[in-house]
Amino acid sequence: MRVLGVDPGLTRAGFGVVEQTGGRLHAVEHGTIRAQGDGVPEQLAALRLRLADVARRTTPDAMAIERLFVTRNQRTAIRVIRLCTLGP
């Protein structure tokens, strides 16, 4: 089984792909995706495209996304929470 884990953010996102083979885990790929764009919508669109590319390359069976639970920067936390609670 191969899993893609994502640590989301507004301007960058961390990711890691691990695979279980024969009861052992090993790292497949990891890195940081940096957003480009002047505003939050453009930055999120750029992050989405780059993360989709990671998913296409690594073909995960499952995906896990970290939930925001603690932050030092309250202003950033409020922006992330607002974006995460907006419905489609």
PDB file of N, CA, C and O in Angstrom:
ATOM      1  N   MET A   1       0.844  -1.179   0.000  1.00  0.00           N
ATOM      2  CA  MET A   1       0.000   0.000   0.000  1.00  0.00           C
ATOM      3  C   MET A   1       0.885   1.235   0.000  1.00  0.00           C
ATOM      4  O   MET A   1       1.915   1.273   0.673  1.00  0.00           O
ATOM      5  N   ARG A   2       0.481   2.231  -0.748  1.00  0.00           N
ATOM      6  CA  ARG A   2       1.215   3.489  -0.858  1.00  0.00           C
ATOM      7  C   ARG A   2       0.310   4.628  -0.392  1.00  0.00           C
ATOM      8  O   ARG A   2      -0.839   4.729  -0.823  1.00  0.00           O
ATOM      9  N   VAL A   3       0.838   5.497   0.499  1.00  0.00           N
ATOM     10  CA  VAL A   3       0.049   6.586   1.070  1.00  0.00           C
ATOM     11  C   VAL A   3       0.763   7.915   0.845  1.00  0.00           C
ATOM     12  O   VAL A   3       1.970   8.032   1.057  1.00  0.00           O
ATOM     13  N   LEU A   4      -0.002   8.908   0.416  1.00  0.00           N
ATOM     14  CA  LEU A   4       0.479  10.284   0.259  1.00  0.00           C
ATOM     15  C   LEU A   4      -0.023  11.080   1.450  1.00  0.00           C
ATOM     16  O   LEU A   4      -1.231  11.184   1.660  1.00  0.00           O
ATOM     17  N   GLY A   5       0.887  11.643   2.231  1.00  0.00           N
ATOM     18  CA  GLY A   5       0.542  12.494   3.361  1.00  0.00           C
ATOM     19  C   GLY A   5       0.829  13.941   3.020  1.00  0.00           C
ATOM     20  O   GLY A   5       1.857  14.247   2.415  1.00  0.00           O
ATOM     21  N   VAL A   6      -0.079  14.841   3.406  1.00  0.00           N
ATOM     22  CA  VAL A   6       0.056  16.258   3.061  1.00  0.00           C
ATOM     23  C   VAL A   6      -0.079  17.114   4.313  1.00  0.00           C
ATOM     24  O   VAL A   6      -0.993  16.925   5.114  1.00  0.00           O
ATOM     25  N   ASP A   7       0.845  18.058   4.469  1.00  0.00           N
ATOM     26  CA  ASP A   7       0.784  19.074   5.513  1.00  0.00           C
ATOM     27  C   ASP A   7       0.441  20.381   4.798  1.00  0.00           C
ATOM     28  O   ASP A   7       1.337  21.044   4.275  1.00  0.00           O
ATOM     29  N   PRO A   8      -0.836  20.766   4.764  1.00  0.00           N
ATOM     30  CA  PRO A   8      -1.261  21.900   3.937  1.00  0.00           C
ATOM     31  C   PRO A   8      -0.909  23.258   4.541  1.00  0.00           C
ATOM     32  O   PRO A   8      -0.690  23.386   5.745  1.00  0.00           O
ATOM     33  N   GLY A   9      -0.861  24.247   3.686  1.00  0.00           N
ATOM     34  CA  GLY A   9      -0.638  25.621   4.089  1.00  0.00           C
ATOM     35  C   GLY A   9      -1.112  26.557   2.991  1.00  0.00           C
ATOM     36  O   GLY A   9      -1.518  26.109   1.919  1.00  0.00           O
ATOM     37  N   LEU A  10      -1.063  27.845   3.254  1.00  0.00           N
ATOM     38  CA  LEU A  10      -1.523  28.812   2.260  1.00  0.00           C
ATOM     39  C   LEU A  10      -0.474  29.102   1.196  1.00  0.00           C
ATOM     40  O   LEU A  10      -0.826  29.319   0.037  1.00  0.00           O
ATOM     41  N   THR A  11       0.786  29.111   1.555  1.00  0.00           N
ATOM     42  CA  THR A  11       1.831  29.451   0.586  1.00  0.00           C
ATOM     43  C   THR A  11       2.760  28.288   0.283  1.00  0.00           C
ATOM     44  O   THR A  11       3.529  28.345  -0.677  1.00  0.00           O
ATOM     45  N   ARG A  12       2.700  27.235   1.087  1.00  0.00           N
ATOM     46  CA  ARG A  12       3.496  26.039   0.820  1.00  0.00           C
ATOM     47  C   ARG A  12       2.852  24.848   1.508  1.00  0.00           C
ATOM     48  O   ARG A  12       2.124  24.986   2.491  1.00  0.00           O
ATOM     49  N   ALA A  13       3.137  23.683   0.965  1.00  0.00           N
ATOM     50  CA  ALA A  13       2.599  22.450   1.536  1.00  0.00           C
ATOM     51  C   ALA A  13       3.707  21.408   1.554  1.00  0.00           C
ATOM     52  O   ALA A  13       4.454  21.265   0.587  1.00  0.00           O
ATOM     53  N   GLY A  14       3.805  20.697   2.642  1.00  0.00           N
ATOM     54  CA  GLY A  14       4.754  19.598   2.716  1.00  0.00           C
ATOM     55  C   GLY A  14       4.049  18.311   2.321  1.00  0.00           C
ATOM     56  O   GLY A  14       2.842  18.170   2.520  1.00  0.00           O
ATOM     57  N   PHE A  15       4.799  17.377   1.762  1.00  0.00           N
ATOM     58  CA  PHE A  15       4.203  16.098   1.403  1.00  0.00           C
ATOM     59  C   PHE A  15       5.223  14.985   1.597  1.00  0.00           C
ATOM     60  O   PHE A  15       6.433  15.210   1.588  1.00  0.00           O
ATOM     61  N   GLY A  16       4.705  13.804   1.770  1.00  0.00           N
ATOM     62  CA  GLY A  16       5.541  12.618   1.870  1.00  0.00           C
ATOM     63  C   GLY A  16       4.764  11.421   1.375  1.00  0.00           C
ATOM     64  O   GLY A  16       3.566  11.296   1.629  1.00  0.00           O
ATOM     65  N   VAL A  17       5.445  10.548   0.674  1.00  0.00           N
ATOM     66  CA  VAL A  17       4.815   9.323   0.179  1.00  0.00           C
ATOM     67  C   VAL A  17       5.570   8.150   0.790  1.00  0.00           C
ATOM     68  O   VAL A  17       6.791   8.051   0.670  1.00  0.00           O
ATOM     69  N   VAL A  18       4.828   7.262   1.446  1.00  0.00           N
ATOM     70  CA  VAL A  18       5.425   6.059   2.019  1.00  0.00           C
ATOM     71  C   VAL A  18       4.727   4.837   1.428  1.00  0.00           C
ATOM     72  O   VAL A  18       3.564   4.884   1.027  1.00  0.00           O
ATOM     73  N   GLU A  19       5.480   3.753   1.391  1.00  0.00           N
ATOM     74  CA  GLU A  19       4.934   2.514   0.846  1.00  0.00           C
ATOM     75  C   GLU A  19       5.247   1.366   1.797  1.00  0.00           C
ATOM     76  O   GLU A  19       6.341   1.274   2.353  1.00  0.00           O
ATOM     77  N   GLN A  20       4.264   0.502   1.966  1.00  0.00           N
ATOM     78  CA  GLN A  20       4.457  -0.687   2.794  1.00  0.00           C
ATOM     79  C   GLN A  20       4.671  -1.880   1.864  1.00  0.00           C
ATOM     80  O   GLN A  20       3.847  -2.177   0.998  1.00  0.00           O
ATOM     81  N   THR A  21       5.790  -2.547   2.069  1.00  0.00           N
ATOM     82  CA  THR A  21       6.117  -3.736   1.289  1.00  0.00           C
ATOM     83  C   THR A  21       6.613  -4.800   2.251  1.00  0.00           C
ATOM     84  O   THR A  21       7.592  -4.592   2.968  1.00  0.00           O
ATOM     85  N   GLY A  22       5.941  -5.931   2.266  1.00  0.00           N
ATOM     86  CA  GLY A  22       6.369  -7.016   3.140  1.00  0.00           C
ATOM     87  C   GLY A  22       6.424  -6.640   4.600  1.00  0.00           C
ATOM     88  O   GLY A  22       7.318  -7.090   5.317  1.00  0.00           O
ATOM     89  N   GLY A  23       5.486  -5.822   5.064  1.00  0.00           N
ATOM     90  CA  GLY A  23       5.453  -5.430   6.465  1.00  0.00           C
ATOM     91  C   GLY A  23       6.409  -4.319   6.842  1.00  0.00           C
ATOM     92  O   GLY A  23       6.488  -3.939   8.010  1.00  0.00           O
ATOM     93  N   ARG A  24       7.137  -3.791   5.869  1.00  0.00           N
ATOM     94  CA  ARG A  24       8.085  -2.693   6.145  1.00  0.00           C
ATOM     95  C   ARG A  24       7.652  -1.438   5.392  1.00  0.00           C
ATOM     96  O   ARG A  24       7.103  -1.507   4.293  1.00  0.00           O
ATOM     97  N   LEU A  25       7.917  -0.289   6.017  1.00  0.00           N
ATOM     98  CA  LEU A  25       7.631   1.000   5.381  1.00  0.00           C
ATOM     99  C   LEU A  25       8.909   1.585   4.822  1.00  0.00           C
ATOM    100  O   LEU A  25       9.972   1.476   5.434  1.00  0.00           O
ATOM    101  N   HIS A  26       8.805   2.210   3.649  1.00  0.00           N
ATOM    102  CA  HIS A  26       9.951   2.956   3.137  1.00  0.00           C
ATOM    103  C   HIS A  26       9.453   4.212   2.425  1.00  0.00           C
ATOM    104  O   HIS A  26       8.364   4.235   1.852  1.00  0.00           O
ATOM    105  N   ALA A  27      10.274   5.244   2.476  1.00  0.00           N
ATOM    106  CA  ALA A  27       9.938   6.521   1.861  1.00  0.00           C
ATOM    107  C   ALA A  27      10.093   6.424   0.354  1.00  0.00           C
ATOM    108  O   ALA A  27      11.090   5.908  -0.151  1.00  0.00           O
ATOM    109  N   VAL A  28       9.098   6.924  -0.352  1.00  0.00           N
ATOM    110  CA  VAL A  28       9.125   6.945  -1.814  1.00  0.00           C
ATOM    111  C   VAL A  28       9.573   8.324  -2.297  1.00  0.00           C
ATOM    112  O   VAL A  28      10.452   8.439  -3.152  1.00  0.00           O
ATOM    113  N   GLU A  29       8.962   9.358  -1.743  1.00  0.00           N
ATOM    114  CA  GLU A  29       9.271  10.735  -2.148  1.00  0.00           C
ATOM    115  C   GLU A  29       8.771  11.679  -1.064  1.00  0.00           C
ATOM    116  O   GLU A  29       7.803  11.376  -0.368  1.00  0.00           O
ATOM    117  N   HIS A  30       9.430  12.817  -0.924  1.00  0.00           N
ATOM    118  CA  HIS A  30       8.981  13.842   0.017  1.00  0.00           C
ATOM    119  C   HIS A  30       9.467  15.190  -0.476  1.00  0.00           C
ATOM    120  O   HIS A  30      10.393  15.275  -1.284  1.00  0.00           O
ATOM    121  N   GLY A  31       8.833  16.241   0.019  1.00  0.00           N
ATOM    122  CA  GLY A  31       9.266  17.570  -0.385  1.00  0.00           C
ATOM    123  C   GLY A  31       8.312  18.654   0.070  1.00  0.00           C
ATOM    124  O   GLY A  31       7.374  18.412   0.830  1.00  0.00           O
ATOM    125  N   THR A  32       8.575  19.849  -0.413  1.00  0.00           N
ATOM    126  CA  THR A  32       7.755  21.017  -0.130  1.00  0.00           C
ATOM    127  C   THR A  32       7.313  21.624  -1.446  1.00  0.00           C
ATOM    128  O   THR A  32       8.115  21.818  -2.359  1.00  0.00           O
ATOM    129  N   ILE A  33       6.039  21.918  -1.530  1.00  0.00           N
ATOM    130  CA  ILE A  33       5.484  22.577  -2.710  1.00  0.00           C
ATOM    131  C   ILE A  33       5.278  24.038  -2.343  1.00  0.00           C
ATOM    132  O   ILE A  33       4.606  24.345  -1.358  1.00  0.00           O
ATOM    133  N   ARG A  34       5.845  24.928  -3.121  1.00  0.00           N
ATOM    134  CA  ARG A  34       5.704  26.358  -2.848  1.00  0.00           C
ATOM    135  C   ARG A  34       4.742  26.974  -3.849  1.00  0.00           C
ATOM    136  O   ARG A  34       4.800  26.697  -5.047  1.00  0.00           O
ATOM    137  N   ALA A  35       3.855  27.819  -3.329  1.00  0.00           N
ATOM    138  CA  ALA A  35       2.843  28.458  -4.174  1.00  0.00           C
ATOM    139  C   ALA A  35       3.405  29.698  -4.845  1.00  0.00           C
ATOM    140  O   ALA A  35       4.301  30.364  -4.326  1.00  0.00           O
ATOM    141  N   GLN A  36       2.860  29.981  -5.993  1.00  0.00           N
ATOM    142  CA  GLN A  36       3.172  31.221  -6.690  1.00  0.00           C
ATOM    143  C   GLN A  36       1.858  31.925  -6.964  1.00  0.00           C
ATOM    144  O   GLN A  36       0.831  31.282  -7.178  1.00  0.00           O
ATOM    145  N   GLY A  37       1.896  33.241  -6.956  1.00  0.00           N
ATOM    146  CA  GLY A  37       0.689  34.017  -7.200  1.00  0.00           C
ATOM    147  C   GLY A  37       0.614  35.166  -6.224  1.00  0.00           C
ATOM    148  O   GLY A  37       1.241  35.146  -5.165  1.00  0.00           O
ATOM    149  N   ASP A  38      -0.163  36.171  -6.594  1.00  0.00           N
ATOM    150  CA  ASP A  38      -0.275  37.364  -5.764  1.00  0.00           C
ATOM    151  C   ASP A  38      -1.311  37.227  -4.657  1.00  0.00           C
ATOM    152  O   ASP A  38      -1.137  37.784  -3.573  1.00  0.00           O
ATOM    153  N   GLY A  39      -2.380  36.494  -4.919  1.00  0.00           N
ATOM    154  CA  GLY A  39      -3.439  36.367  -3.923  1.00  0.00           C
ATOM    155  C   GLY A  39      -3.632  34.929  -3.493  1.00  0.00           C
ATOM    156  O   GLY A  39      -3.079  34.002  -4.084  1.00  0.00           O
ATOM    157  N   VAL A  40      -4.429  34.764  -2.451  1.00  0.00           N
ATOM    158  CA  VAL A  40      -4.691  33.428  -1.918  1.00  0.00           C
ATOM    159  C   VAL A  40      -5.310  32.512  -2.973  1.00  0.00           C
ATOM    160  O   VAL A  40      -4.886  31.361  -3.076  1.00  0.00           O
ATOM    161  N   PRO A  41      -6.286  32.957  -3.759  1.00  0.00           N
ATOM    162  CA  PRO A  41      -6.862  32.045  -4.758  1.00  0.00           C
ATOM    163  C   PRO A  41      -5.821  31.517  -5.750  1.00  0.00           C
ATOM    164  O   PRO A  41      -5.825  30.332  -6.085  1.00  0.00           O
ATOM    165  N   GLU A  42      -4.943  32.386  -6.213  1.00  0.00           N
ATOM    166  CA  GLU A  42      -3.906  31.965  -7.160  1.00  0.00           C
ATOM    167  C   GLU A  42      -2.914  31.008  -6.492  1.00  0.00           C
ATOM    168  O   GLU A  42      -2.471  30.035  -7.103  1.00  0.00           O
ATOM    169  N   GLN A  43      -2.573  31.291  -5.247  1.00  0.00           N
ATOM    170  CA  GLN A  43      -1.638  30.436  -4.516  1.00  0.00           C
ATOM    171  C   GLN A  43      -2.225  29.047  -4.288  1.00  0.00           C
ATOM    172  O   GLN A  43      -1.538  28.041  -4.465  1.00  0.00           O
ATOM    173  N   LEU A  44      -3.494  28.996  -3.896  1.00  0.00           N
ATOM    174  CA  LEU A  44      -4.133  27.698  -3.670  1.00  0.00           C
ATOM    175  C   LEU A  44      -4.268  26.910  -4.968  1.00  0.00           C
ATOM    176  O   LEU A  44      -4.111  25.690  -4.975  1.00  0.00           O
ATOM    177  N   ALA A  45      -4.559  27.601  -6.059  1.00  0.00           N
ATOM    178  CA  ALA A  45      -4.646  26.925  -7.360  1.00  0.00           C
ATOM    179  C   ALA A  45      -3.290  26.339  -7.751  1.00  0.00           C
ATOM    180  O   ALA A  45      -3.219  25.225  -8.271  1.00  0.00           O
ATOM    181  N   ALA A  46      -2.221  27.084  -7.503  1.00  0.00           N
ATOM    182  CA  ALA A  46      -0.876  26.595  -7.820  1.00  0.00           C
ATOM    183  C   ALA A  46      -0.520  25.389  -6.958  1.00  0.00           C
ATOM    184  O   ALA A  46       0.054  24.420  -7.454  1.00  0.00           O
ATOM    185  N   LEU A  47      -0.857  25.444  -5.678  1.00  0.00           N
ATOM    186  CA  LEU A  47      -0.599  24.306  -4.788  1.00  0.00           C
ATOM    187  C   LEU A  47      -1.364  23.078  -5.251  1.00  0.00           C
ATOM    188  O   LEU A  47      -0.829  21.970  -5.253  1.00  0.00           O
ATOM    189  N   ARG A  48      -2.607  23.273  -5.638  1.00  0.00           N
ATOM    190  CA  ARG A  48      -3.437  22.164  -6.100  1.00  0.00           C
ATOM    191  C   ARG A  48      -2.832  21.496  -7.331  1.00  0.00           C
ATOM    192  O   ARG A  48      -2.772  20.269  -7.408  1.00  0.00           O
ATOM    193  N   LEU A  49      -2.386  22.299  -8.291  1.00  0.00           N
ATOM    194  CA  LEU A  49      -1.788  21.735  -9.506  1.00  0.00           C
ATOM    195  C   LEU A  49      -0.518  20.952  -9.194  1.00  0.00           C
ATOM    196  O   LEU A  49      -0.305  19.869  -9.737  1.00  0.00           O
ATOM    197  N   ARG A  50       0.311  21.491  -8.335  1.00  0.00           N
ATOM    198  CA  ARG A  50       1.563  20.807  -8.004  1.00  0.00           C
ATOM    199  C   ARG A  50       1.309  19.536  -7.183  1.00  0.00           C
ATOM    200  O   ARG A  50       2.002  18.534  -7.360  1.00  0.00           O
ATOM    201  N   LEU A  51       0.330  19.579  -6.300  1.00  0.00           N
ATOM    202  CA  LEU A  51       0.003  18.393  -5.520  1.00  0.00           C
ATOM    203  C   LEU A  51      -0.614  17.313  -6.416  1.00  0.00           C
ATOM    204  O   LEU A  51      -0.347  16.126  -6.234  1.00  0.00           O
ATOM    205  N   ALA A  52      -1.430  17.724  -7.373  1.00  0.00           N
ATOM    206  CA  ALA A  52      -1.992  16.763  -8.327  1.00  0.00           C
ATOM    207  C   ALA A  52      -0.878  16.094  -9.126  1.00  0.00           C
ATOM    208  O   ALA A  52      -0.968  14.907  -9.437  1.00  0.00           O
ATOM    209  N   ASP A  53       0.168  16.842  -9.459  1.00  0.00           N
ATOM    210  CA  ASP A  53       1.305  16.276 -10.172  1.00  0.00           C
ATOM    211  C   ASP A  53       2.020  15.221  -9.319  1.00  0.00           C
ATOM    212  O   ASP A  53       2.413  14.168  -9.822  1.00  0.00           O
ATOM    213  N   VAL A  54       2.182  15.514  -8.028  1.00  0.00           N
ATOM    214  CA  VAL A  54       2.798  14.543  -7.111  1.00  0.00           C
ATOM    215  C   VAL A  54       1.951  13.270  -7.079  1.00  0.00           C
ATOM    216  O   VAL A  54       2.487  12.164  -7.141  1.00  0.00           O
ATOM    217  N   ALA A  55       0.635  13.424  -6.983  1.00  0.00           N
ATOM    218  CA  ALA A  55      -0.256  12.260  -6.934  1.00  0.00           C
ATOM    219  C   ALA A  55      -0.182  11.449  -8.224  1.00  0.00           C
ATOM    220  O   ALA A  55      -0.195  10.219  -8.180  1.00  0.00           O
ATOM    221  N   ARG A  56      -0.104  12.119  -9.364  1.00  0.00           N
ATOM    222  CA  ARG A  56       0.019  11.397 -10.644  1.00  0.00           C
ATOM    223  C   ARG A  56       1.329  10.623 -10.722  1.00  0.00           C
ATOM    224  O   ARG A  56       1.357   9.481 -11.182  1.00  0.00           O
ATOM    225  N   ARG A  57       2.410  11.246 -10.274  1.00  0.00           N
ATOM    226  CA  ARG A  57       3.731  10.603 -10.325  1.00  0.00           C
ATOM    227  C   ARG A  57       3.851   9.413  -9.390  1.00  0.00           C
ATOM    228  O   ARG A  57       4.452   8.397  -9.740  1.00  0.00           O
ATOM    229  N   THR A  58       3.278   9.538  -8.200  1.00  0.00           N
ATOM    230  CA  THR A  58       3.507   8.534  -7.164  1.00  0.00           C
ATOM    231  C   THR A  58       2.386   7.501  -7.044  1.00  0.00           C
ATOM    232  O   THR A  58       2.554   6.491  -6.360  1.00  0.00           O
ATOM    233  N   THR A  59       1.277   7.732  -7.680  1.00  0.00           N
ATOM    234  CA  THR A  59       0.105   6.829  -7.694  1.00  0.00           C
ATOM    235  C   THR A  59      -0.224   6.232  -6.319  1.00  0.00           C
ATOM    236  O   THR A  59      -0.129   5.018  -6.137  1.00  0.00           O
ATOM    237  N   PRO A  60      -0.609   7.074  -5.350  1.00  0.00           N
ATOM    238  CA  PRO A  60      -0.933   6.559  -4.011  1.00  0.00           C
ATOM    239  C   PRO A  60      -2.258   5.797  -4.002  1.00  0.00           C
ATOM    240  O   PRO A  60      -3.147   6.050  -4.816  1.00  0.00           O
ATOM    241  N   ASP A  61      -2.365   4.861  -3.061  1.00  0.00           N
ATOM    242  CA  ASP A  61      -3.619   4.138  -2.843  1.00  0.00           C
ATOM    243  C   ASP A  61      -4.530   4.902  -1.892  1.00  0.00           C
ATOM    244  O   ASP A  61      -5.748   4.728  -1.918  1.00  0.00           O
ATOM    245  N   ALA A  62      -3.941   5.744  -1.057  1.00  0.00           N
ATOM    246  CA  ALA A  62      -4.695   6.524  -0.077  1.00  0.00           C
ATOM    247  C   ALA A  62      -3.970   7.843   0.168  1.00  0.00           C
ATOM    248  O   ALA A  62      -2.800   8.010  -0.177  1.00  0.00           O
ATOM    249  N   MET A  63      -4.710   8.778   0.777  1.00  0.00           N
ATOM    250  CA  MET A  63      -4.134  10.093   1.059  1.00  0.00           C
ATOM    251  C   MET A  63      -4.551  10.515   2.460  1.00  0.00           C
ATOM    252  O   MET A  63      -5.688  10.279   2.870  1.00  0.00           O
ATOM    253  N   ALA A  64      -3.639  11.137   3.193  1.00  0.00           N
ATOM    254  CA  ALA A  64      -3.926  11.666   4.530  1.00  0.00           C
ATOM    255  C   ALA A  64      -3.537  13.135   4.545  1.00  0.00           C
ATOM    256  O   ALA A  64      -2.462  13.508   4.077  1.00  0.00           O
ATOM    257  N   ILE A  65      -4.426  13.968   5.091  1.00  0.00           N
ATOM    258  CA  ILE A  65      -4.173  15.409   5.150  1.00  0.00           C
ATOM    259  C   ILE A  65      -4.192  15.840   6.612  1.00  0.00           C
ATOM    260  O   ILE A  65      -5.139  15.558   7.346  1.00  0.00           O
ATOM    261  N   GLU A  66      -3.124  16.529   7.019  1.00  0.00           N
ATOM    262  CA  GLU A  66      -3.040  16.995   8.400  1.00  0.00           C
ATOM    263  C   GLU A  66      -4.094  18.058   8.654  1.00  0.00           C
ATOM    264  O   GLU A  66      -4.342  18.921   7.813  1.00  0.00           O
ATOM    265  N   ARG A  67      -4.705  17.983   9.819  1.00  0.00           N
ATOM    266  CA  ARG A  67      -5.696  18.959  10.231  1.00  0.00           C
ATOM    267  C   ARG A  67      -5.013  20.017  11.092  1.00  0.00           C
ATOM    268  O   ARG A  67      -4.162  19.691  11.919  1.00  0.00           O
ATOM    269  N   LEU A  68      -5.381  21.273  10.902  1.00  0.00           N
ATOM    270  CA  LEU A  68      -4.822  22.359  11.704  1.00  0.00           C
ATOM    271  C   LEU A  68      -5.328  22.239  13.135  1.00  0.00           C
ATOM    272  O   LEU A  68      -6.535  22.206  13.371  1.00  0.00           O
ATOM    273  N   PHE A  69      -4.402  22.175  14.088  1.00  0.00           N
ATOM    274  CA  PHE A  69      -4.835  22.078  15.481  1.00  0.00           C
ATOM    275  C   PHE A  69      -4.090  23.022  16.402  1.00  0.00           C
ATOM    276  O   PHE A  69      -4.612  23.357  17.466  1.00  0.00           O
ATOM    277  N   VAL A  70      -2.895  23.466  16.046  1.00  0.00           N
ATOM    278  CA  VAL A  70      -2.127  24.394  16.876  1.00  0.00           C
ATOM    279  C   VAL A  70      -1.366  25.325  15.945  1.00  0.00           C
ATOM    280  O   VAL A  70      -0.871  24.906  14.899  1.00  0.00           O
ATOM    281  N   THR A  71      -1.280  26.574  16.330  1.00  0.00           N
ATOM    282  CA  THR A  71      -0.500  27.515  15.537  1.00  0.00           C
ATOM    283  C   THR A  71       0.013  28.640  16.413  1.00  0.00           C
ATOM    284  O   THR A  71      -0.599  28.994  17.421  1.00  0.00           O
ATOM    285  N   ARG A  72       1.110  29.179  16.026  1.00  0.00           N
ATOM    286  CA  ARG A  72       1.653  30.346  16.732  1.00  0.00           C
ATOM    287  C   ARG A  72       1.107  31.634  16.142  1.00  0.00           C
ATOM    288  O   ARG A  72       0.916  32.618  16.856  1.00  0.00           O
ATOM    289  N   ASN A  73       0.857  31.628  14.842  1.00  0.00           N
ATOM    290  CA  ASN A  73       0.409  32.826  14.150  1.00  0.00           C
ATOM    291  C   ASN A  73      -1.115  32.785  14.023  1.00  0.00           C
ATOM    292  O   ASN A  73      -1.646  32.110  13.141  1.00  0.00           O
ATOM    293  N   GLN A  74      -1.813  33.497  14.889  1.00  0.00           N
ATOM    294  CA  GLN A  74      -3.270  33.459  14.898  1.00  0.00           C
ATOM    295  C   GLN A  74      -3.877  34.015  13.611  1.00  0.00           C
ATOM    296  O   GLN A  74      -4.915  33.535  13.158  1.00  0.00           O
ATOM    297  N   ARG A  75      -3.244  35.010  13.029  1.00  0.00           N
ATOM    298  CA  ARG A  75      -3.769  35.601  11.791  1.00  0.00           C
ATOM    299  C   ARG A  75      -3.788  34.565  10.668  1.00  0.00           C
ATOM    300  O   ARG A  75      -4.779  34.446   9.948  1.00  0.00           O
ATOM    301  N   THR A  76      -2.695  33.815  10.520  1.00  0.00           N
ATOM    302  CA  THR A  76      -2.631  32.769   9.507  1.00  0.00           C
ATOM    303  C   THR A  76      -3.628  31.659   9.822  1.00  0.00           C
ATOM    304  O   THR A  76      -4.290  31.147   8.920  1.00  0.00           O
ATOM    305  N   ALA A  77      -3.739  31.290  11.078  1.00  0.00           N
ATOM    306  CA  ALA A  77      -4.668  30.223  11.469  1.00  0.00           C
ATOM    307  C   ALA A  77      -6.098  30.593  11.104  1.00  0.00           C
ATOM    308  O   ALA A  77      -6.845  29.754  10.598  1.00  0.00           O
ATOM    309  N   ILE A  78      -6.481  31.819  11.352  1.00  0.00           N
ATOM    310  CA  ILE A  78      -7.839  32.264  11.028  1.00  0.00           C
ATOM    311  C   ILE A  78      -8.074  32.191   9.526  1.00  0.00           C
ATOM    312  O   ILE A  78      -9.145  31.766   9.094  1.00  0.00           O
ATOM    313  N   ARG A  79      -7.094  32.597   8.721  1.00  0.00           N
ATOM    314  CA  ARG A  79      -7.240  32.520   7.263  1.00  0.00           C
ATOM    315  C   ARG A  79      -7.382  31.076   6.809  1.00  0.00           C
ATOM    316  O   ARG A  79      -8.227  30.777   5.964  1.00  0.00           O
ATOM    317  N   VAL A  80      -6.577  30.182   7.351  1.00  0.00           N
ATOM    318  CA  VAL A  80      -6.636  28.763   6.957  1.00  0.00           C
ATOM    319  C   VAL A  80      -7.973  28.164   7.377  1.00  0.00           C
ATOM    320  O   VAL A  80      -8.602  27.453   6.593  1.00  0.00           O
ATOM    321  N   ILE A  81      -8.416  28.439   8.601  1.00  0.00           N
ATOM    322  CA  ILE A  81      -9.686  27.889   9.084  1.00  0.00           C
ATOM    323  C   ILE A  81     -10.845  28.391   8.230  1.00  0.00           C
ATOM    324  O   ILE A  81     -11.738  27.615   7.891  1.00  0.00           O
ATOM    325  N   ARG A  82     -10.846  29.660   7.882  1.00  0.00           N
ATOM    326  CA  ARG A  82     -11.910  30.188   7.035  1.00  0.00           C
ATOM    327  C   ARG A  82     -11.929  29.496   5.683  1.00  0.00           C
ATOM    328  O   ARG A  82     -12.998  29.145   5.183  1.00  0.00           O
ATOM    329  N   LEU A  83     -10.767  29.296   5.089  1.00  0.00           N
ATOM    330  CA  LEU A  83     -10.707  28.634   3.781  1.00  0.00           C
ATOM    331  C   LEU A  83     -11.142  27.181   3.883  1.00  0.00           C
ATOM    332  O   LEU A  83     -11.801  26.675   2.975  1.00  0.00           O
ATOM    333  N   CYS A  84     -10.789  26.501   4.966  1.00  0.00           N
ATOM    334  CA  CYS A  84     -11.128  25.087   5.128  1.00  0.00           C
ATOM    335  C   CYS A  84     -12.599  24.871   5.415  1.00  0.00           C
ATOM    336  O   CYS A  84     -13.122  23.794   5.128  1.00  0.00           O
ATOM    337  N   THR A  85     -13.288  25.862   5.973  1.00  0.00           N
ATOM    338  CA  THR A  85     -14.692  25.682   6.315  1.00  0.00           C
ATOM    339  C   THR A  85     -15.633  26.147   5.223  1.00  0.00           C
ATOM    340  O   THR A  85     -16.847  25.983   5.349  1.00  0.00           O
ATOM    341  N   LEU A  86     -15.103  26.724   4.151  1.00  0.00           N
ATOM    342  CA  LEU A  86     -15.948  27.135   3.047  1.00  0.00           C
ATOM    343  C   LEU A  86     -16.415  25.893   2.293  1.00  0.00           C
ATOM    344  O   LEU A  86     -15.607  25.035   1.936  1.00  0.00           O
ATOM    345  N   GLY A  87     -17.685  25.806   2.061  1.00  0.00           N
ATOM    346  CA  GLY A  87     -18.216  24.648   1.335  1.00  0.00           C
ATOM    347  C   GLY A  87     -18.079  24.837  -0.164  1.00  0.00           C
ATOM    348  O   GLY A  87     -17.808  25.943  -0.632  1.00  0.00           O
ATOM    349  N   PRO A  88     -18.270  23.746  -0.930  1.00  0.00           N
ATOM    350  CA  PRO A  88     -18.189  23.834  -2.398  1.00  0.00           C
ATOM    351  C   PRO A  88     -19.349  24.598  -2.980  1.00  0.00           C
ATOM    352  O   PRO A  88     -19.432  24.762  -4.197  1.00  0.00           O
TER     353      PRO A  88
END
